[in-house]
Amino acid sequence: MWYLCGVDTRSDDVVELLGRVPVFSALERDDLERIAQVSVPRAFESGQAVFREGDASDTCYVVRDGHARAIRTHGDGRTITLASFGPGDIFGELAMFEDERRSATVEAVGAMSVVGVLGPDMRRLMSEHSDIAMKLVVALGRRLRETNERLSRQSFQTVQSRVAVVLGELVDQAVAEGRDGRDVQVVATQADLAQLAGSSRESASRFLAVLERAGVISQGRGRLVVHDPQALKQYVF
């Protein structure tokens, strides 16, 4: 069960949080304040599902603190990580436009607090303020194009390139959260990295061992630390 946390969704920090979300970044402050006024603070415990694949799609979420991951489970029981989210990231955003079923499960990785916006409230705002709808459609279109371009690049990259890119993105996320640019601990398991990079766990593990021997990373007991983020670029082709 999700539970409320002590956050005033009309406060300046929530408006600023929404303004950092790429989908909302083109909106004027007045529009961000309107969205903040209909948002609801929620918090989740580690491992708790925000929503599950097949659930009704009625709310989108912006991560305030903590992390989450999107996963899908195959019929044979295998779980695949599709994406990871940190502070300032949005997920479930299609709920702003439609009530389709969720295409994946999103669960908290450690304690997490979010700001949720109900789809019906968002659609009412877009109906009353057409410029909000226009800017959101443009932003979502841009995000879809960037995703397609990334997938296209990945199709021509080696496993080590894809894993290095994913590690670099996780480091960038951690630095954006205020961590130092060296000795950065990333929030992902070997299995998560492999799945995010579209490779087998064995292939990803072999490359991580190469990085460890080179002193670029260290790993153990469920933790992975990137000591030299710049060195990752040497493995991207």
Order of alpha helices (4+ residues) and beta strands (2+ residues): alpha-alpha-beta-beta-beta-beta-beta-beta-alpha-alpha-alpha-beta-alpha-alpha-beta-beta
